[in-house]
Amino acid sequence: MSARDLFVSAARDSLRSGRKRLSVSQSLDLAAQVSAVDLGLKPALLYDSNGASAQQLQRYLGSLRSLRLASDSLLALDLNGNGLIVNAGALRLNVEQMTRHGGPAVVDASASLEKPVVSGAQRGRLKGLAADLLLLLEEFQRLGEADEPLCVGEKAEDWNLCTAFGLLLGYPVSYWFDQAESFENCLSMTPLVAVAASAAWRADGVAHTFCLYSFSVPAALQEETRSELEDWRVRLQERFELQGVMKDLRISQSTVTLPSICL
């Protein structure tokens, strides 16, 4: 079997939700995403193709390792019922590099605000969240529980999951909102700059184009977050040039205004 066929078979066998299996296209897109995480082009991916659990993601990674299609750097993470595939080394490096320059910008989009603002206080709290997360990863790796996903339980109860996902996924800008106040936000009809990075993953000589990154920042805060966005762009391009599996990196942006935004 070709590498593409092996990736597809591993996904369709390991990640069933009930009787429903991933399509070939979904399986190839996941393979490209996992390869990008394995290469350190992004620290993690959030799995949302179907209702497969973190335990199933761990089984999928085990299958890829047995086929020599993935390294031991990857682990499955269960964060409040959300499954992620994480490259612990890449996450640590990404957090260290970002915090060296002040850390990711954090946008307060609480419903009580008239408009979103960059929050220095929440940026400080994000550094504490990052330290907690890295400590959990180190402890998990030290115990060597490679056959089980890392489940973040009580520790995550104090985290804003939207902010945590931004950190895990390597975004230069994360959103925060006051969960004690409301799970709504103030982004309705707010112009947002949507940033997307795509690449072509090549397996068996055939290219599969996929979305490597996708995030947004309020257009009114683009100038205030310019240094974080530029730092993210430069570091991504540098990492991309160090590997040969992915080709044709493209970074684009567009402005969108939507009646409602779910964070």
N, C-alpha and C positions, 0 to 999 in steps of 0.2 A: 504493500500500500504506500502511496505517496504521503509526504508530510501533511499536506492539506487534508487528505482522507483520514489520517490518523487523528488530527485535531478535531475534525467533524465527528468522528466516531466517539472520541472521548467525551465530547460535550453532550452528544445526544444520549449516550449511555448513562452519564453521571448526573445530568442536570434535568431530569424529568420532573414535571410538576403534575402529579396525577398521571394520566395517560399521555399528556401532551409533551412532546419533545421539541427541542429547538430546531428551527429550520436550518438548512445548509448555510444560508446567508448569515443568520444569527450566529451560528457556530464559527464561521470564518471571521466575523467581526470580533467575537470574543477572543479568538485565537490571536488576532492582531493586537487587541488591547492587552492581553496577558503578556505577549511578547514585548510590548512597549514597557510594561511595568518591570518585566524581567531584565530588560536592558537599562533600566533606570531613567528612561525618558519621562516617566511620571511615577510618583511614589505609590500610587494605589489606583484601583478602579472600583467603582460602586456597581455591584451586579444588580440589574433590574430588568433582565430579559424575561423572567417569569418568577414564580414563587419558590424557586429552589432555595434550600437552606444553606447556612454556612457549612454545615456538616457535608452537604453535597458538594459544595465548592472545594472543600478539603479533599474529598474523594476524587474530584476532577483533577486537582493539582497532583495528587498521588499517581493518577493514571498518566498524566503528562510526564512526570518524572521517570516513571518506569519505561516510558517510550523515548526518554532522553530529549524531550521537547521543552522542558522547563528545568530551571535550576532549583537548588535547595533554598534559595534566597526568598522564595515566595511562601506566604502563609495566608490562611483564611481567617478573617476577623468578623466576629458577630458583634455589632454595635447596636444594641437596643432592637434586635430583630432584623437589622439591615446587614446584608452580607457584602463584604469587601475582600478583594485580593490585594495584599500589601507586600511591597518589597521593603523589609525593615531597614536594610542598609541605606537604600535610596531615600526613605522617609527621614531617617536620622540626618543624612547629609543635607537634604533639602531644608529641614528645619534649622540646622546649624547655619547654613548659608543665608537664609532669610532673616533669622534673628540677628545675625552679624550686621545686617543693614537696617535694623529696627523692627524686623518682622513684617508679616503680611499686613496690609491695611485692613481695618475692620470697619465696616459701614453699619451704623446703627439705623435700622429701618423699622423701629418700633411704631406701632399703630398710633401712639399718642403724639408723634412728631408730625409737623406739617410737611417736612421733607427730610430725606435721609441725610445723615452727616457722618463724617469720618470721626471715629471715637478713639481718642488716645487711651482712655481708661480700659476699654474693651481690648485694645491691642495688648495692654499689659496683662490682662487676665488670660489672653490667648497664649502667652508665653508660659503661664502656669499650666494650662491645659496640655500644651506640647510637652512639657517636662513630665507630667503625669503619664501621658501616652507612651513616651519613649521608655519610661521606667517599667511600664507594664510589658512592653515588647521585650525588653532586656530580660526580665524575669521569666517570661514565657520561653524565650530561646535558651536561657540557662537551664531550665527544667527539661528541655529537649522533648517536649510533647508534640512531636511533628505529625502525629496521626490525628490530632484533634484541633479544631479551630480555637482561636483565642476568643473567649467570651468576655466582653467588658460589661460587668454587672453594675454593682452599686456605685462604682466610681463615676460612671457615665450619668448618674441621676442629676449631678450638678452641672453637667455640660449642656451648652446650647448645641444641639446636634447639627444645626445648619452651619455654625462656626466650625465645629469639629470636622464635618465633611469637607469644608473648604481647605482646612489644614491638611487633612489626609490626602486629598486629591491634588495638592500642590498649587492651588490657586493663589495668585498674588493679592487678591482681594476676597475677603470673606464677609458674609452678612451676619448680623446679630440682631435679635429683637428680644424684648423683655417678656419672657414666657410667663412670668407671674402676672403680667398685665393682660396679655392676649397673644394668641397665635396668629393674629392678623399682622399686616405690615402697612407701611405708608407708600408702597411702590406703585399703586394703581395709577395709571396714566402718567407715570414718570418716565421720561425718555431714558432708555438704557443703552449703553454701548455694549453690544454682544460681541465677544471676542471668540474666535474659533481657530484651532490649529488642526490641520489634517495632514496625513502622510500616506504613503503607499507601502504596504507590507508585502514583501515578496517571498513566496514559498513555492518551490518547484518551478521557478521561473515565471510564475503568474502573479500579477500585482493585484492587491485588494486594497482599495482606498477606504480609509476609515477616519473617524473623528478622534483626534488625540486629546484635545482639550476643548471645553466649551464653558464659558463663564461670562458674567456681565459686571458692569460697574455703572452707577448712575452717571449720565452724561454731564451733569452739573459738577460732578466730583472727579472728572477725568484729569483735569490739571493737577488737582491735589494728590492724585494717586499715580501720576505719571512715572515717578521714579520706580515704584514697585512694579508697574507694568513693563517698563523698559528692562529692569533687572531680570524679570521672569523671561522676557523674550531673548535676551542675550544668553542666559544660562541654558535655555532650551536649545538654542542654536548650537551652543558649544557642545552639549551632550550629544546632539544629533550627529555632529561631525565625527564623533568618536566611535560610531558604529557603522555597520554596513548592511544591516538587515532591512532597515526602513529607508525609503527614498522620498524625494519630492515633498519636503516639508513646506507647507503653505500656511501662513497666518493671515487671517482676514478679520475685518470688523464691520459691523453695520449698526445702525441705530433703530431700535424698536420701541414702540409704546403700546402697552397692553392694558386692558381694563382691569385685570387682576394678575397678581404674581404669587405663586406658591413657593415658599422657601422651605 
